[in-house]
Amino acid sequence: MSVRTLGDLNELDDDAFVDELRDVYEHSPWVAERAASARPFETVSDLHTEMARVVREADEAEQLELLRAHPDLGERTEMTDASEAEQSSAGLDELGPEQYETFQRLNERYQRRFEFPFIMAVKGASPDEIQAAMEARVENDESTEFRTALEEVDEIARLRLDDRFREAGDS
């Protein structure tokens, strides 16, 4: 079955539902697994709200694993198609050598401080805006940044769901 609408998604068995949404939260199909029982979803917003609730109610170790599943911004390594498209839309695949090195230094500093990668919903942001956010957020305390990173993950998921179901003509 090809999922074209939210109605199609609601009709899937649990395994197919998880397969369809496994990439909404980066390399974390457990989010879709736990959200499946809340079907049927009336709107994409309802689906996102449920998936965000699953993440919010997960234990800290699971949340940390979710954060660590994200790639570094500006990194030139293999990543999911969704991450690649998002980073490309923000111009992170075209960084000049100097800005690339700056991103790498900031990523390393951030990773050392928080033990997970810098996460930001970059769609529509410029490399300069992303760099400024990295420079500001690396100064956050651990609790604030953990919460901020989870909020960014939820925003990324919302954008991915909106894109998927807008393309399918459902919202």
ROMAR-33718 format. One record per residue: residue number from 1; residue in one letter; chain; y, z, x of N, C-alpha, C in turn. Coordinates in Angstrom, 2 decimals. Atoms other than C-alpha are relative to their C-alpha. Layout:
! ROMAR-33718
+-----+------+-------+---------+---------+---------+----------+---------+---------+---------+---------+---------+
:  nr : rest : kette : n.north :    n.up :  n.east : ca.north :   ca.up : ca.east : c.north :    c.up :  c.east :
+-----+------+-------+---------+---------+---------+----------+---------+---------+---------+---------+---------+
: NUM :    A :     A :       Y :       Z :       X :        Y :       Z :       X :       Y :       Z :       X :
...
+-----+------+-------+---------+---------+---------+----------+---------+---------+---------+---------+---------+
! end
This chain:
! ROMAR-33718
+-----+------+-------+---------+---------+---------+----------+---------+---------+---------+---------+---------+
:  nr : rest : kette : n.north :    n.up :  n.east : ca.north :   ca.up : ca.east : c.north :    c.up :  c.east :
+-----+------+-------+---------+---------+---------+----------+---------+---------+---------+---------+---------+
:   1 :    M :     A :   -1.19 :    0.00 :    0.85 :     0.00 :    0.00 :    0.00 :    1.24 :    0.00 :    0.89 :
:   2 :    S :     A :   -1.25 :    0.06 :   -0.75 :     3.41 :   -0.91 :    1.33 :    1.05 :    0.82 :   -0.74 :
:   3 :    V :     A :   -0.98 :   -0.88 :    0.64 :     5.97 :    1.79 :    0.62 :    1.34 :   -0.71 :   -0.05 :
:   4 :    R :     A :   -1.29 :    0.66 :    0.20 :     9.05 :    0.15 :   -0.83 :    1.02 :    0.92 :   -0.65 :
:   5 :    T :     A :   -0.90 :   -0.89 :    0.73 :    10.48 :    2.93 :   -2.96 :   -0.47 :    1.44 :    0.13 :
:   6 :    L :     A :    0.38 :   -1.41 :    0.04 :    10.49 :    6.68 :   -3.29 :   -1.16 :    0.22 :   -0.97 :
:   7 :    G :     A :    1.13 :   -0.07 :    0.94 :     8.20 :    6.20 :   -6.28 :   -1.31 :   -0.35 :    0.67 :
:   8 :    D :     A :    1.20 :    0.36 :   -0.77 :     5.69 :    4.43 :   -4.01 :   -0.42 :    1.15 :    0.90 :
:   9 :    L :     A :    0.28 :   -1.11 :   -0.91 :     5.95 :    7.29 :   -1.54 :   -0.64 :    1.16 :   -0.74 :
:  10 :    N :     A :    0.54 :   -1.10 :    0.79 :     5.32 :    9.87 :   -4.24 :   -1.45 :   -0.22 :   -0.42 :
:  11 :    E :     A :    1.35 :    0.32 :    0.47 :     2.10 :    8.07 :   -5.27 :   -1.05 :   -0.01 :    1.10 :
:  12 :    L :     A :    0.95 :    0.03 :   -1.11 :     0.53 :    8.09 :   -1.81 :   -0.85 :    1.26 :    0.05 :
:  13 :    D :     A :    0.77 :   -1.21 :   -0.26 :    -2.31 :   10.43 :   -0.97 :    0.64 :    0.71 :    1.19 :
:  14 :    D :     A :   -0.66 :   -0.81 :   -1.03 :    -1.43 :   13.17 :    1.50 :   -0.02 :   -0.66 :    1.38 :
:  15 :    D :     A :    0.10 :    0.61 :   -1.32 :    -2.69 :   11.33 :    4.60 :    0.96 :   -1.19 :    0.13 :
:  16 :    A :     A :   -0.89 :    1.17 :   -0.03 :    -0.79 :    8.13 :    3.74 :    1.46 :    0.44 :   -0.03 :
:  17 :    F :     A :   -1.35 :   -0.55 :    0.05 :     2.32 :   10.18 :    2.91 :    0.44 :    0.44 :    1.40 :
:  18 :    V :     A :   -0.30 :   -0.46 :   -1.36 :     2.19 :   11.80 :    6.36 :    0.16 :   -1.19 :    0.94 :
:  19 :    D :     A :   -0.11 :    1.19 :   -0.85 :     1.57 :    8.45 :    8.05 :    1.33 :   -0.71 :   -0.22 :
:  20 :    E :     A :   -1.25 :    0.69 :    0.32 :     4.59 :    6.97 :    6.28 :    1.22 :    0.74 :    0.57 :
:  21 :    L :     A :   -1.17 :   -0.80 :   -0.39 :     6.93 :    9.84 :    7.29 :   -0.15 :    0.70 :    1.35 :
:  22 :    R :     A :    0.30 :   -0.73 :   -1.25 :     5.45 :   10.97 :   10.62 :    1.10 :   -0.13 :    1.04 :
:  23 :    D :     A :   -1.04 :    0.20 :   -1.01 :     8.39 :    9.58 :   12.61 :    1.39 :    0.47 :   -0.43 :
:  24 :    V :     A :   -1.31 :   -0.47 :    0.48 :    11.19 :   11.08 :   10.51 :    0.48 :    1.17 :    0.86 :
:  25 :    Y :     A :   -0.27 :   -1.08 :   -0.96 :    11.05 :   14.25 :   12.61 :   -0.81 :   -0.33 :    1.24 :
:  26 :    E :     A :    0.56 :    0.55 :   -1.24 :    10.34 :   13.06 :   16.16 :   -1.32 :    0.65 :    0.41 :
:  27 :    H :     A :    1.32 :   -0.44 :   -0.45 :     6.63 :   13.34 :   17.03 :   -0.44 :    1.32 :   -0.64 :
:  28 :    S :     A :    0.31 :   -1.27 :    0.67 :     6.25 :   16.13 :   14.45 :   -0.50 :   -0.26 :   -1.42 :
:  29 :    P :     A :    0.52 :    0.31 :    1.34 :     4.04 :   14.97 :   11.56 :   -0.25 :    1.24 :   -0.86 :
:  30 :    W :     A :    0.21 :   -1.23 :    0.76 :     3.54 :   18.62 :   10.57 :    1.09 :    0.21 :   -1.05 :
:  31 :    V :     A :   -1.08 :   -0.16 :    0.97 :     6.90 :   18.45 :    8.79 :   -0.36 :   -0.75 :   -1.28 :
:  32 :    A :     A :    0.41 :    0.79 :    1.17 :     5.69 :   15.67 :    6.48 :   -1.23 :    0.62 :   -0.67 :
:  33 :    E :     A :    1.20 :   -0.63 :    0.55 :     2.32 :   17.42 :    6.06 :    0.37 :    1.15 :   -0.94 :
:  34 :    R :     A :   -0.38 :   -1.16 :    0.80 :     3.98 :   20.57 :    4.73 :    0.90 :   -0.36 :   -1.17 :
:  35 :    A :     A :   -0.89 :    0.42 :    1.09 :     6.49 :   18.69 :    2.58 :   -0.75 :   -0.74 :   -1.10 :
:  36 :    A :     A :    0.74 :    0.84 :    0.95 :     3.82 :   16.60 :    0.83 :   -0.26 :    0.71 :   -1.32 :
:  37 :    S :     A :    0.36 :   -0.73 :    1.22 :     2.94 :   19.32 :   -1.67 :    1.17 :    0.17 :   -0.96 :
:  38 :    A :     A :   -1.18 :   -0.15 :    0.86 :     6.50 :   19.36 :   -3.05 :    0.27 :   -1.25 :   -0.85 :
:  39 :    R :     A :   -0.18 :    1.22 :    0.79 :     6.12 :   15.88 :   -4.56 :   -0.21 :    0.29 :   -1.48 :
:  40 :    P :     A :   -0.77 :    1.22 :   -0.27 :     7.29 :   14.16 :   -6.62 :    1.46 :    0.30 :    0.34 :
:  41 :    F :     A :   -1.41 :   -0.11 :   -0.36 :    10.74 :   13.71 :   -5.11 :    0.79 :   -0.95 :   -0.88 :
:  42 :    E :     A :   -0.84 :    0.82 :    0.88 :    13.43 :   12.46 :   -7.46 :    0.95 :   -0.88 :    0.80 :
:  43 :    T :     A :   -0.97 :    0.73 :   -0.82 :    15.84 :   11.38 :   -4.72 :   -0.36 :    0.15 :    1.47 :
:  44 :    V :     A :    0.18 :   -0.10 :   -1.45 :    15.85 :   10.75 :   -0.99 :    0.60 :    1.31 :    0.50 :
:  45 :    S :     A :   -0.62 :   -1.28 :   -0.36 :    18.16 :   13.75 :   -0.74 :   -0.96 :    1.16 :   -0.26 :
:  46 :    D :     A :    0.98 :   -1.05 :    0.28 :    15.48 :   15.92 :   -2.40 :   -1.10 :    0.02 :    1.07 :
:  47 :    L :     A :    1.02 :    0.10 :   -1.05 :    12.91 :   14.66 :    0.11 :    0.53 :    0.60 :    1.31 :
:  48 :    H :     A :   -0.59 :   -0.54 :   -1.24 :    15.24 :   15.43 :    3.02 :    0.16 :    1.51 :   -0.09 :
:  49 :    T :     A :   -0.19 :   -1.45 :    0.18 :    16.07 :   18.87 :    1.63 :   -1.31 :    0.74 :    0.20 :
:  50 :    E :     A :    1.30 :   -0.64 :   -0.14 :    12.37 :   19.71 :    1.43 :   -0.47 :   -0.03 :    1.45 :
:  51 :    M :     A :    0.43 :    0.09 :   -1.40 :    11.64 :   18.46 :    4.94 :    0.83 :    0.93 :    0.88 :
:  52 :    A :     A :   -0.87 :   -0.92 :   -0.75 :    14.63 :   20.40 :    6.30 :   -0.41 :    1.45 :   -0.25 :
:  53 :    R :     A :    0.46 :   -1.35 :    0.33 :    13.36 :   23.52 :    4.49 :   -1.26 :    0.33 :    0.82 :
:  54 :    V :     A :    1.23 :   -0.20 :   -0.78 :     9.96 :   23.09 :    6.18 :    0.36 :    0.37 :    1.45 :
:  55 :    V :     A :   -0.40 :   -0.28 :   -1.39 :    11.65 :   23.02 :    9.59 :    0.66 :    1.37 :    0.09 :
:  56 :    R :     A :   -0.74 :   -1.28 :   -0.01 :    13.94 :   25.96 :    8.76 :   -0.97 :    1.18 :   -0.12 :
:  57 :    E :     A :    0.94 :   -1.10 :    0.21 :    10.94 :   28.07 :    7.66 :   -1.14 :    0.03 :    1.03 :
:  58 :    A :     A :    1.01 :    0.00 :   -1.06 :     8.75 :   27.12 :   10.62 :    0.29 :    1.13 :    0.97 :
:  59 :    D :     A :   -0.26 :   -1.06 :   -0.98 :     8.28 :   29.71 :   13.31 :    0.75 :   -0.59 :    1.19 :
:  60 :    E :     A :   -0.85 :    0.43 :   -1.11 :    10.43 :   29.55 :   16.41 :   -0.75 :   -0.88 :    1.00 :
:  61 :    A :     A :    0.78 :    0.82 :   -0.94 :     7.62 :   28.12 :   18.57 :   -0.13 :   -1.43 :   -0.52 :
:  62 :    E :     A :    0.08 :    1.35 :    0.58 :     7.19 :   25.18 :   16.18 :    1.35 :   -0.71 :    0.06 :
:  63 :    Q :     A :   -1.35 :    0.59 :   -0.07 :    10.93 :   24.62 :   16.04 :    0.30 :   -0.45 :    1.43 :
:  64 :    L :     A :   -0.22 :    0.35 :   -1.40 :    11.09 :   24.63 :   19.84 :   -0.81 :   -1.23 :    0.38 :
:  65 :    E :     A :    0.84 :    1.18 :   -0.25 :     8.21 :   22.15 :   20.01 :    0.66 :   -1.26 :   -0.59 :
:  66 :    L :     A :   -0.71 :    1.11 :    0.64 :    10.13 :   19.91 :   17.59 :    1.19 :   -0.44 :    0.85 :
:  67 :    L :     A :   -1.16 :    0.34 :   -0.84 :    13.26 :   20.08 :   19.75 :   -0.46 :   -0.69 :    1.28 :
:  68 :    R :     A :    0.48 :    0.56 :   -1.27 :    11.26 :   19.33 :   22.88 :   -0.63 :   -1.38 :   -0.17 :
:  69 :    A :     A :    0.58 :    1.33 :    0.26 :     9.77 :   16.22 :   21.23 :    1.05 :   -1.11 :    0.10 :
:  70 :    H :     A :   -1.08 :    0.99 :   -0.05 :    13.17 :   14.49 :   21.40 :    0.24 :   -0.48 :    1.43 :
:  71 :    P :     A :   -0.30 :    0.53 :   -1.34 :    14.07 :   12.20 :   24.31 :    1.40 :    0.41 :    0.44 :
:  72 :    D :     A :   -1.35 :   -0.20 :   -0.52 :    17.04 :   12.79 :   26.57 :    0.87 :   -1.17 :   -0.43 :
:  73 :    L :     A :   -0.92 :    1.07 :    0.35 :    20.08 :   10.82 :   25.46 :    0.38 :   -0.78 :    1.24 :
:  74 :    G :     A :   -0.35 :    0.86 :   -1.12 :    20.79 :    7.86 :   27.69 :   -1.14 :   -0.24 :    0.95 :
:  75 :    E :     A :    1.17 :    0.13 :   -0.88 :    17.34 :    8.09 :   29.24 :   -0.55 :   -1.42 :   -0.11 :
:  76 :    R :     A :    0.56 :    1.36 :    0.00 :    15.75 :    4.80 :   30.21 :   -1.51 :    0.10 :    0.14 :
:  77 :    T :     A :    1.45 :   -0.13 :    0.02 :    12.17 :    5.69 :   29.35 :   -0.49 :   -0.41 :   -1.38 :
:  78 :    E :     A :    0.59 :    0.36 :    1.28 :     9.78 :    4.90 :   26.54 :    0.30 :    1.08 :   -1.02 :
:  79 :    M :     A :   -0.28 :   -0.93 :    1.09 :    10.73 :    6.47 :   23.21 :   -0.40 :   -0.65 :   -1.31 :
:  80 :    T :     A :    0.36 :    0.58 :    1.29 :    10.02 :    5.99 :   19.54 :    0.97 :   -1.11 :   -0.36 :
:  81 :    D :     A :   -0.86 :    1.10 :    0.45 :    11.40 :    2.88 :   17.87 :    1.28 :    0.53 :   -0.62 :
:  82 :    A :     A :   -1.18 :   -0.57 :    0.67 :    13.75 :    5.05 :   15.78 :    0.99 :    0.54 :    1.02 :
:  83 :    S :     A :   -0.90 :   -0.54 :   -1.03 :    15.15 :    6.87 :   18.82 :    0.64 :   -1.12 :    0.80 :
:  84 :    E :     A :   -0.53 :    1.12 :   -0.77 :    15.53 :    3.62 :   20.71 :    1.12 :   -0.70 :   -0.77 :
:  85 :    A :     A :   -1.02 :    0.66 :    0.82 :    17.45 :    2.02 :   17.83 :    1.25 :    0.86 :   -0.13 :
:  86 :    E :     A :   -1.15 :   -0.90 :    0.14 :    19.67 :    5.09 :   17.38 :    0.82 :    0.05 :    1.28 :
:  87 :    Q :     A :   -0.72 :   -0.05 :   -1.26 :    20.54 :    5.31 :   21.05 :    0.68 :   -1.33 :    0.30 :
:  88 :    S :     A :   -0.58 :    1.32 :   -0.20 :    21.12 :    1.57 :   21.21 :    1.24 :   -0.19 :   -0.87 :
:  89 :    S :     A :   -1.15 :    0.15 :    0.90 :    23.48 :    1.73 :   18.20 :    1.23 :    0.74 :    0.53 :
:  90 :    A :     A :   -1.11 :   -0.75 :   -0.59 :    25.59 :    4.22 :   20.16 :    0.37 :   -0.52 :    1.39 :
:  91 :    G :     A :   -0.31 :    0.58 :   -1.30 :    25.64 :    2.04 :   23.27 :   -0.61 :    0.72 :    1.18 :
:  92 :    L :     A :    0.58 :   -0.76 :   -1.10 :    23.48 :    4.41 :   25.29 :   -0.96 :   -0.82 :    0.86 :
:  93 :    D :     A :    0.85 :    0.88 :   -0.79 :    21.30 :    1.53 :   26.43 :    0.81 :   -0.89 :    0.93 :
:  94 :    E :     A :   -0.87 :    0.85 :   -0.80 :    24.30 :   -0.09 :   28.10 :    0.96 :    0.82 :    0.87 :
:  95 :    L :     A :   -0.85 :   -0.84 :   -0.84 :    25.74 :    2.79 :   30.14 :    0.14 :   -0.61 :    1.38 :
:  96 :    G :     A :   -0.21 :    0.41 :   -1.38 :    27.31 :    1.80 :   33.43 :   -0.62 :    1.02 :    0.94 :
:  97 :    P :     A :    0.64 :   -0.90 :   -0.96 :    25.89 :    3.38 :   36.59 :    0.64 :    1.38 :    0.08 :
:  98 :    E :     A :   -0.69 :   -1.28 :   -0.12 :    28.54 :    6.10 :   36.78 :   -0.24 :    0.88 :   -1.23 :
:  99 :    Q :     A :    0.20 :   -0.79 :    1.21 :    28.25 :    7.18 :   33.14 :   -1.48 :    0.37 :   -0.17 :
: 100 :    Y :     A :    1.42 :   -0.32 :    0.04 :    24.45 :    6.97 :   33.34 :   -0.28 :    1.23 :    0.86 :
: 101 :    E :     A :    0.20 :   -1.15 :   -0.90 :    24.52 :    9.38 :   36.28 :    0.60 :    1.28 :   -0.60 :
: 102 :    T :     A :   -0.62 :   -1.15 :    0.66 :    26.88 :   11.68 :   34.37 :   -0.91 :    0.52 :   -1.11 :
: 103 :    F :     A :    0.93 :   -0.41 :    1.07 :    24.49 :   11.70 :   31.39 :   -1.21 :    0.69 :    0.59 :
: 104 :    Q :     A :    1.17 :   -0.60 :   -0.63 :    21.57 :   12.46 :   33.69 :    0.30 :    1.41 :    0.49 :
: 105 :    R :     A :   -0.39 :   -1.34 :   -0.47 :    23.42 :   15.40 :   35.29 :    0.16 :    0.96 :   -1.17 :
: 106 :    L :     A :   -0.19 :   -0.85 :    1.17 :    24.43 :   16.75 :   31.89 :   -1.33 :    0.32 :   -0.68 :
: 107 :    N :     A :    1.33 :   -0.24 :    0.59 :    20.90 :   16.31 :   30.51 :   -0.76 :    1.04 :    0.81 :
: 108 :    E :     A :    0.72 :   -0.96 :   -0.85 :    19.46 :   18.20 :   33.49 :    0.59 :    1.40 :   -0.14 :
: 109 :    R :     A :   -0.65 :   -1.30 :    0.14 :    22.01 :   20.99 :   33.21 :   -0.33 :    0.63 :   -1.35 :
: 110 :    Y :     A :    0.30 :   -0.47 :    1.35 :    21.45 :   21.30 :   29.47 :   -1.47 :    0.45 :   -0.08 :
: 111 :    Q :     A :    1.44 :   -0.30 :    0.03 :    17.65 :   21.22 :   29.87 :   -0.31 :    1.30 :    0.75 :
: 112 :    R :     A :    0.20 :   -1.25 :   -0.76 :    17.76 :   23.96 :   32.54 :    0.48 :    1.21 :   -0.79 :
: 113 :    R :     A :   -0.60 :   -1.12 :    0.73 :    19.97 :   26.13 :   30.35 :   -0.78 :    0.36 :   -1.26 :
: 114 :    F :     A :    0.59 :   -0.26 :    1.33 :    18.19 :   25.74 :   26.99 :   -1.50 :   -0.29 :   -0.09 :
: 115 :    E :     A :    1.42 :    0.33 :   -0.04 :    14.71 :   24.42 :   27.92 :   -0.44 :   -0.94 :   -1.12 :
: 116 :    F :     A :    0.29 :    1.12 :    0.89 :    14.91 :   21.54 :   25.41 :    1.13 :   -1.01 :    0.21 :
: 117 :    P :     A :   -1.02 :    1.01 :   -0.26 :    16.83 :   18.26 :   25.51 :    1.22 :    0.12 :   -0.92 :
: 118 :    F :     A :   -1.20 :    0.08 :    0.83 :    20.36 :   17.77 :   24.21 :   -0.30 :   -0.95 :   -1.15 :
: 119 :    I :     A :    0.29 :    0.79 :    1.19 :    20.04 :   16.49 :   20.65 :    1.28 :   -0.15 :   -0.81 :
: 120 :    M :     A :   -1.18 :    0.31 :    0.81 :    22.75 :   14.78 :   18.67 :   -0.32 :   -1.22 :   -0.84 :
: 121 :    A :     A :    0.12 :    1.18 :    0.86 :    22.72 :   12.40 :   15.72 :    1.09 :   -0.97 :    0.47 :
: 122 :    V :     A :   -0.96 :    0.84 :   -0.71 :    24.38 :    9.61 :   17.70 :    0.45 :   -1.23 :   -0.76 :
: 123 :    K :     A :   -0.36 :    1.21 :    0.76 :    24.58 :    6.91 :   15.05 :    1.50 :    0.01 :   -0.29 :
: 124 :    G :     A :   -1.44 :    0.12 :    0.24 :    28.19 :    5.73 :   14.95 :    0.88 :    0.67 :    1.04 :
: 125 :    A :     A :   -0.78 :   -0.68 :   -1.04 :    29.25 :    7.77 :   17.99 :    0.07 :   -0.89 :    1.24 :
: 126 :    S :     A :   -0.14 :    0.74 :   -1.25 :    30.51 :    6.30 :   21.25 :   -0.59 :    0.82 :    1.15 :
: 127 :    P :     A :    0.46 :   -0.77 :   -1.16 :    29.13 :    7.23 :   24.67 :    0.99 :    1.09 :    0.42 :
: 128 :    D :     A :   -1.00 :   -1.01 :   -0.38 :    32.41 :    9.05 :   25.39 :   -0.05 :    1.20 :   -0.94 :
: 129 :    E :     A :    0.11 :   -1.10 :    0.96 :    32.07 :   11.12 :   22.19 :   -1.26 :    0.83 :    0.25 :
: 130 :    I :     A :    1.27 :   -0.70 :   -0.27 :    28.47 :   11.96 :   23.03 :    0.13 :    0.83 :    1.28 :
: 131 :    Q :     A :   -0.21 :   -0.73 :   -1.25 :    29.41 :   12.94 :   26.58 :    0.86 :    1.23 :   -0.23 :
: 132 :    A :     A :   -0.87 :   -1.15 :    0.29 :    32.20 :   15.18 :   25.28 :   -0.78 :    1.10 :   -0.73 :
: 133 :    A :     A :    0.81 :   -0.99 :    0.71 :    29.76 :   16.87 :   22.90 :   -0.97 :    0.70 :    0.94 :
: 134 :    M :     A :    0.92 :   -0.60 :   -0.98 :    27.27 :   17.41 :   25.73 :    0.74 :    1.02 :    0.86 :
: 135 :    E :     A :   -0.78 :   -0.89 :   -0.86 :    29.97 :   18.93 :   27.92 :    0.39 :    1.27 :   -0.73 :
: 136 :    A :     A :   -0.39 :   -1.18 :    0.78 :    31.07 :   21.28 :   25.13 :   -1.22 :    0.87 :   -0.33 :
: 137 :    R :     A :    1.14 :   -0.78 :    0.49 :    27.65 :   22.29 :   23.84 :   -0.81 :    0.67 :    1.10 :
: 138 :    V :     A :    0.73 :   -0.64 :   -1.08 :    26.16 :   23.10 :   27.24 :    0.56 :    1.40 :    0.28 :
: 139 :    E :     A :   -0.63 :   -1.31 :   -0.17 :    28.55 :   26.06 :   27.19 :   -0.36 :    0.99 :   -1.11 :
: 140 :    N :     A :    0.38 :   -0.88 :    1.11 :    27.14 :   27.47 :   23.92 :   -0.98 :    1.08 :    0.46 :
: 141 :    D :     A :    1.04 :   -0.99 :   -0.25 :    25.06 :   30.63 :   23.88 :   -1.32 :   -0.56 :   -0.56 :
: 142 :    E :     A :    1.32 :    0.53 :    0.36 :    21.31 :   30.11 :   23.38 :   -0.24 :   -0.03 :   -1.51 :
: 143 :    S :     A :    0.23 :   -0.06 :    1.44 :    21.21 :   31.17 :   19.73 :    0.81 :   -1.07 :   -0.74 :
: 144 :    T :     A :   -0.86 :    1.00 :    0.63 :    24.14 :   28.97 :   18.73 :   -0.54 :   -1.40 :    0.26 :
: 145 :    E :     A :    0.46 :    1.34 :   -0.34 :    22.74 :   25.96 :   20.55 :   -1.34 :   -0.32 :   -0.63 :
: 146 :    F :     A :    1.29 :    0.22 :    0.66 :    19.23 :   26.38 :   19.15 :    0.26 :   -0.40 :   -1.45 :
: 147 :    R :     A :   -0.36 :    0.29 :    1.40 :    20.72 :   26.42 :   15.63 :    0.67 :   -1.37 :   -0.12 :
: 148 :    T :     A :   -0.70 :    1.29 :    0.01 :    23.00 :   23.46 :   16.43 :   -0.98 :   -1.15 :    0.20 :
: 149 :    A :     A :    0.99 :    1.06 :   -0.26 :    20.12 :   21.41 :   17.83 :   -0.86 :   -0.25 :   -1.23 :
: 150 :    L :     A :    0.79 :    0.18 :    1.23 :    18.05 :   22.04 :   14.68 :    0.82 :   -0.70 :   -1.09 :
: 151 :    E :     A :   -0.86 :    0.69 :    0.97 :    21.01 :   20.98 :   12.52 :    0.11 :   -1.48 :    0.34 :
: 152 :    E :     A :   -0.06 :    1.40 :   -0.41 :    21.28 :   17.77 :   14.55 :   -1.31 :   -0.72 :   -0.31 :
: 153 :    V :     A :    1.30 :    0.58 :    0.32 :    17.54 :   17.14 :   14.12 :   -0.06 :   -0.32 :   -1.50 :
: 154 :    D :     A :   -0.01 :    0.24 :    1.45 :    17.99 :   17.50 :   10.35 :    0.90 :   -1.18 :   -0.36 :
: 155 :    E :     A :   -0.89 :    1.14 :    0.26 :    20.90 :   15.05 :   10.41 :   -0.66 :   -1.31 :    0.42 :
: 156 :    I :     A :    0.74 :    1.19 :   -0.44 :    18.81 :   12.55 :   12.39 :   -1.03 :   -0.38 :   -1.06 :
: 157 :    A :     A :    1.01 :    0.25 :    1.03 :    16.04 :   12.91 :    9.80 :    0.65 :   -0.57 :   -1.27 :
: 158 :    R :     A :   -0.68 :    0.50 :    1.20 :    18.51 :   12.40 :    6.94 :    0.39 :   -1.47 :    0.18 :
: 159 :    L :     A :   -0.40 :    1.39 :   -0.28 :    19.84 :    9.22 :    8.55 :   -1.22 :   -0.93 :   -0.01 :
: 160 :    R :     A :    1.21 :    0.82 :   -0.01 :    16.31 :    7.92 :    9.12 :   -0.52 :   -0.23 :   -1.41 :
: 161 :    L :     A :    0.45 :    0.17 :    1.38 :    15.32 :    8.55 :    5.52 :    0.95 :   -0.90 :   -0.78 :
: 162 :    D :     A :   -0.98 :    0.86 :    0.69 :    18.54 :    7.00 :    4.21 :   -0.20 :   -1.45 :    0.39 :
: 163 :    D :     A :    0.20 :    1.38 :   -0.46 :    17.97 :    3.90 :    6.35 :   -1.28 :   -0.58 :   -0.58 :
: 164 :    R :     A :    1.31 :    0.50 :    0.47 :    14.33 :    3.58 :    5.34 :    0.06 :   -0.36 :   -1.49 :
: 165 :    F :     A :    0.05 :    0.26 :    1.44 :    14.93 :    3.84 :    1.62 :    1.16 :   -0.84 :   -0.49 :
: 166 :    R :     A :   -1.06 :    0.95 :    0.33 :    18.21 :    1.93 :    1.58 :   -0.53 :   -1.41 :    0.19 :
: 167 :    E :     A :    0.62 :    1.30 :   -0.25 :    16.33 :   -0.98 :    3.12 :   -0.98 :   -0.35 :   -1.12 :
: 168 :    A :     A :    0.97 :    0.23 :    1.07 :    13.74 :   -0.55 :    0.37 :    0.70 :   -0.08 :   -1.36 :
: 169 :    G :     A :   -0.73 :    0.08 :    1.26 :    16.47 :   -0.48 :   -2.28 :   -0.07 :    1.25 :   -0.84 :
: 170 :    D :     A :    0.12 :   -1.27 :    0.73 :    15.94 :    3.16 :   -3.24 :    0.92 :    1.03 :    0.64 :
: 171 :    S :     A :   -0.81 :   -1.06 :   -0.59 :    18.29 :    6.11 :   -2.80 :    0.08 :    1.19 :   -0.85 :
+-----+------+-------+---------+---------+---------+----------+---------+---------+---------+---------+---------+
! end
